[in-house]
Amino acid sequence: MDYRSICALLEDASDLRQVLHLRTVPHYTTLQKASRELLRRKRVHRLMNAILAMATKDKLMRERVRIAALDGTGFDSHHMSRYFVERRRTMTAAYEKAAYTRFPKVGLVCDTANHLILAGIPEQGPRFDPTHYRDALRDARQQKAIGILVADKMYDAEKHHVHARALGISRRSRRVSSRA
């Protein structure tokens, strides 16, 4: 979401404003100016701790996460649509071609029972998903005890299994065919 969309969401969601202790919806430029300070890793950890503590207190999640999921995802970082970028790549002249090789990426661990995020490790893509594995798992384990970790085959390496077991997590890797 961009800052304007966040403000629109807050405008529509009075319950969310109440949970966040917001009497009024901030202007989108306030969020933009505050983002650098708010999104520092230490502050994000405190915010996630508070959200998960509230979710546990309100019985939205348990003290222990039965099944957690781990994966990485990339985001568009340009104002141009994906269609426009792909269209530009079909042009013949060198100056008409566009190459976008960097994008924001995050490695996420979430509780599969309620989809609450336990950890998020920001990166710059393209990178292989396992680069955030240890940090994401460490941060998630600091939030909650995890019973089973589910991940795709990108994380299916013996060193990852050993690391998960050392943290007291049973690791399940599932091979999913891309064919439907």
DRENPAVO-652765 format. One record per residue (C-alpha): residue in one letter; z, y, x. Coordinates in pm, 1 decimal. Each point is the difference from the previous one (the first is absolute). Example, Ala and Ser with C-alpha at 12.3 -4.5 7.8 and 13.67 -1.06 7.14 Angstrom:
2
<residu A	c3 780.0	c2 -450.0	c1 1230.0>
<residu S	c3 -66.0	c2 344.0	c1 137.0>
//
This chain:
180
<residu M	c3 0.0	c2 0.0	c1 0.0>
<residu D	c3 -56.5	c2 352.3	c1 110.9>
<residu Y	c3 266.4	c2 270.2	c1 -43.0>
<residu R	c3 -147.0	c2 131.6	c1 -325.8>
<residu S	c3 -0.6	c2 -350.5	c1 -147.1>
<residu I	c3 362.8	c2 -51.2	c1 98.3>
<residu C	c3 91.6	c2 323.6	c1 -178.4>
<residu A	c3 -198.0	c2 -107.5	c1 -308.0>
<residu L	c3 180.4	c2 -335.1	c1 -0.2>
<residu L	c3 337.2	c2 172.9	c1 29.2>
<residu E	c3 -96.7	c2 233.2	c1 -284.1>
<residu D	c3 -72.6	c2 -299.0	c1 -226.4>
<residu A	c3 289.7	c2 -224.7	c1 110.8>
<residu S	c3 328.5	c2 158.8	c1 -105.9>
<residu D	c3 189.2	c2 -321.4	c1 83.4>
<residu L	c3 -131.5	c2 9.9	c1 355.6>
<residu R	c3 102.8	c2 365.5	c1 33.7>
<residu Q	c3 347.1	c2 -94.4	c1 -121.2>
<residu V	c3 30.4	c2 -286.9	c1 250.5>
<residu L	c3 -113.6	c2 232.2	c1 281.2>
<residu H	c3 243.1	c2 272.3	c1 -120.8>
<residu L	c3 -280.3	c2 253.2	c1 -47.1>
<residu R	c3 68.7	c2 274.3	c1 -253.7>
<residu T	c3 -355.2	c2 133.9	c1 33.4>
<residu V	c3 -327.0	c2 -131.1	c1 137.8>
<residu P	c3 -74.1	c2 152.8	c1 340.2>
<residu H	c3 -328.4	c2 172.7	c1 70.5>
<residu Y	c3 -244.7	c2 -223.2	c1 186.9>
<residu T	c3 4.9	c2 231.7	c1 303.6>
<residu T	c3 376.0	c2 -55.3	c1 25.1>
<residu L	c3 -63.0	c2 -372.4	c1 39.9>
<residu Q	c3 -277.3	c2 67.1	c1 249.3>
<residu K	c3 218.7	c2 225.1	c1 216.2>
<residu A	c3 297.1	c2 -235.6	c1 -19.0>
<residu S	c3 -198.5	c2 -316.9	c1 72.2>
<residu R	c3 20.4	c2 22.2	c1 377.5>
<residu E	c3 377.0	c2 16.6	c1 -11.5>
<residu L	c3 48.0	c2 -242.3	c1 -289.0>
<residu L	c3 -225.5	c2 -269.0	c1 140.4>
<residu R	c3 173.9	c2 -41.0	c1 332.2>
<residu R	c3 92.1	c2 -361.7	c1 49.3>
<residu K	c3 376.8	c2 55.6	c1 -4.5>
<residu R	c3 -16.4	c2 191.8	c1 -326.9>
<residu V	c3 -232.5	c2 -254.6	c1 -157.6>
<residu H	c3 247.8	c2 -276.5	c1 89.0>
<residu R	c3 282.9	c2 192.5	c1 -166.2>
<residu L	c3 -215.5	c2 63.2	c1 -306.2>
<residu M	c3 -96.7	c2 -368.1	c1 -24.0>
<residu N	c3 365.6	c2 -100.5	c1 42.1>
<residu A	c3 96.6	c2 228.6	c1 -286.8>
<residu I	c3 -280.3	c2 -123.2	c1 -228.0>
<residu L	c3 78.7	c2 -367.1	c1 64.7>
<residu A	c3 375.1	c2 61.5	c1 -44.3>
<residu M	c3 -69.4	c2 164.7	c1 -336.5>
<residu A	c3 -232.1	c2 -283.3	c1 -101.2>
<residu T	c3 265.8	c2 -257.2	c1 93.8>
<residu K	c3 273.6	c2 192.4	c1 -182.2>
<residu D	c3 -218.5	c2 31.4	c1 -311.6>
<residu K	c3 -80.7	c2 -374.5	c1 14.4>
<residu L	c3 -370.7	c2 57.0	c1 66.0>
<residu M	c3 31.5	c2 -212.5	c1 310.9>
<residu R	c3 243.8	c2 -253.4	c1 140.0>
<residu E	c3 213.5	c2 15.6	c1 311.0>
<residu R	c3 -229.5	c2 -256.2	c1 163.0>
<residu V	c3 -379.7	c2 -0.5	c1 -28.5>
<residu R	c3 -112.4	c2 -348.6	c1 -95.7>
<residu I	c3 -368.4	c2 46.2	c1 90.4>
<residu A	c3 -143.5	c2 291.1	c1 198.2>
<residu A	c3 -367.6	c2 65.1	c1 70.6>
<residu L	c3 -144.1	c2 152.7	c1 317.5>
<residu D	c3 -342.8	c2 155.4	c1 46.1>
<residu G	c3 -178.4	c2 301.1	c1 141.5>
<residu T	c3 -215.0	c2 246.2	c1 -187.9>
<residu G	c3 -225.2	c2 288.1	c1 97.1>
<residu F	c3 -59.7	c2 330.1	c1 -176.0>
<residu D	c3 -289.0	c2 240.5	c1 -27.3>
<residu S	c3 73.7	c2 304.0	c1 209.7>
<residu H	c3 -299.1	c2 213.1	c1 -89.8>
<residu H	c3 -81.4	c2 207.4	c1 -300.9>
<residu M	c3 -338.6	c2 -174.7	c1 -14.6>
<residu S	c3 -44.0	c2 -297.6	c1 -226.8>
<residu R	c3 -65.3	c2 -345.2	c1 142.3>
<residu Y	c3 -339.9	c2 6.7	c1 -174.6>
<residu F	c3 -94.9	c2 318.6	c1 187.4>
<residu V	c3 105.6	c2 -146.7	c1 335.2>
<residu E	c3 -198.7	c2 -321.1	c1 -63.4>
<residu R	c3 -299.5	c2 202.5	c1 -116.2>
<residu R	c3 9.3	c2 211.3	c1 315.7>
<residu R	c3 -6.4	c2 -316.6	c1 212.3>
<residu T	c3 -340.0	c2 -90.9	c1 -147.9>
<residu M	c3 -163.2	c2 321.7	c1 121.4>
<residu T	c3 -252.4	c2 -34.0	c1 280.5>
<residu A	c3 54.1	c2 309.9	c1 213.8>
<residu A	c3 290.5	c2 -18.2	c1 245.7>
<residu Y	c3 145.3	c2 331.7	c1 -115.2>
<residu E	c3 6.1	c2 -127.4	c1 -361.0>
<residu K	c3 208.1	c2 -306.7	c1 80.0>
<residu A	c3 374.2	c2 12.0	c1 -46.5>
<residu A	c3 245.1	c2 -227.5	c1 176.2>
<residu Y	c3 360.7	c2 -7.7	c1 -112.8>
<residu T	c3 203.8	c2 -227.6	c1 219.7>
<residu R	c3 357.7	c2 127.9	c1 -40.4>
<residu F	c3 208.0	c2 -11.5	c1 -314.6>
<residu P	c3 368.1	c2 -7.4	c1 -96.9>
<residu K	c3 145.2	c2 -347.0	c1 -40.2>
<residu V	c3 340.5	c2 -141.9	c1 -89.3>
<residu G	c3 161.4	c2 -341.2	c1 36.0>
<residu L	c3 212.4	c2 -71.3	c1 -308.1>
<residu V	c3 268.6	c2 -249.0	c1 -93.6>
<residu C	c3 89.3	c2 -9.0	c1 -369.1>
<residu D	c3 218.1	c2 -197.9	c1 -238.4>
<residu T	c3 -235.5	c2 -208.4	c1 -213.5>
<residu A	c3 242.5	c2 -0.3	c1 -295.4>
<residu N	c3 -23.6	c2 375.2	c1 -58.7>
<residu H	c3 -254.9	c2 132.4	c1 254.2>
<residu L	c3 253.4	c2 231.0	c1 162.5>
<residu I	c3 -91.3	c2 75.0	c1 359.6>
<residu L	c3 251.3	c2 -120.3	c1 259.0>
<residu A	c3 -180.1	c2 134.1	c1 306.8>
<residu G	c3 -310.5	c2 192.2	c1 94.4>
<residu I	c3 -134.0	c2 44.1	c1 351.7>
<residu P	c3 -263.0	c2 275.2	c1 31.8>
<residu E	c3 -290.5	c2 -55.8	c1 236.4>
<residu Q	c3 -347.1	c2 125.3	c1 65.9>
<residu G	c3 -281.0	c2 -241.5	c1 -80.3>
<residu P	c3 -202.4	c2 -191.4	c1 66.9>
<residu R	c3 254.7	c2 -242.4	c1 145.8>
<residu F	c3 82.7	c2 -361.1	c1 -61.4>
<residu D	c3 279.8	c2 -45.6	c1 -251.6>
<residu P	c3 238.4	c2 -187.1	c1 232.5>
<residu T	c3 59.4	c2 317.3	c1 205.4>
<residu H	c3 262.4	c2 113.3	c1 -252.6>
<residu Y	c3 149.1	c2 -347.2	c1 -65.1>
<residu R	c3 318.9	c2 21.5	c1 206.5>
<residu D	c3 85.3	c2 359.0	c1 -90.4>
<residu A	c3 -65.1	c2 -53.3	c1 -371.6>
<residu L	c3 206.4	c2 -317.2	c1 -9.7>
<residu R	c3 284.2	c2 158.9	c1 196.9>
<residu D	c3 12.2	c2 301.7	c1 -231.1>
<residu A	c3 -17.5	c2 -218.1	c1 -312.6>
<residu R	c3 282.9	c2 -221.9	c1 126.7>
<residu Q	c3 213.8	c2 309.5	c1 54.9>
<residu Q	c3 -46.0	c2 78.6	c1 -370.5>
<residu K	c3 54.8	c2 -342.8	c1 -156.2>
<residu A	c3 42.0	c2 -365.9	c1 89.1>
<residu I	c3 -330.4	c2 -180.2	c1 -57.7>
<residu G	c3 -32.2	c2 -364.2	c1 -103.4>
<residu I	c3 -374.2	c2 -64.9	c1 27.3>
<residu L	c3 -273.9	c2 213.5	c1 153.2>
<residu V	c3 -353.2	c2 -39.5	c1 -134.8>
<residu A	c3 -291.2	c2 131.2	c1 204.8>
<residu D	c3 -370.8	c2 -63.9	c1 35.3>
<residu K	c3 -156.4	c2 -199.1	c1 281.8>
<residu M	c3 -32.7	c2 308.9	c1 221.0>
<residu Y	c3 372.1	c2 -43.9	c1 77.4>
<residu D	c3 -23.2	c2 -377.0	c1 48.1>
<residu A	c3 103.0	c2 -31.5	c1 363.6>
<residu E	c3 281.3	c2 -212.9	c1 137.0>
<residu K	c3 167.6	c2 303.9	c1 158.4>
<residu H	c3 21.9	c2 158.6	c1 -346.6>
<residu H	c3 150.2	c2 -316.1	c1 -149.6>
<residu V	c3 257.7	c2 -14.7	c1 279.8>
<residu H	c3 88.0	c2 367.6	c1 -43.1>
<residu A	c3 46.7	c2 -39.2	c1 -377.5>
<residu R	c3 218.8	c2 -308.0	c1 42.4>
<residu A	c3 212.2	c2 184.5	c1 257.9>
<residu L	c3 68.7	c2 261.4	c1 -269.3>
<residu G	c3 101.1	c2 -273.7	c1 -246.2>
<residu I	c3 -323.2	c2 22.0	c1 -199.7>
<residu S	c3 -203.0	c2 -297.2	c1 -113.3>
<residu R	c3 -363.3	c2 90.0	c1 67.1>
<residu R	c3 -282.1	c2 -114.6	c1 -224.3>
<residu S	c3 -354.3	c2 66.5	c1 97.1>
<residu R	c3 -258.7	c2 -54.7	c1 -265.0>
<residu R	c3 -364.6	c2 -38.0	c1 71.8>
<residu V	c3 -195.4	c2 170.6	c1 -273.0>
<residu S	c3 -372.5	c2 -49.7	c1 -29.0>
<residu S	c3 -206.4	c2 315.3	c1 -36.4>
<residu R	c3 -236.5	c2 -189.8	c1 -229.8>
<residu A	c3 77.2	c2 39.0	c1 -368.6>
//
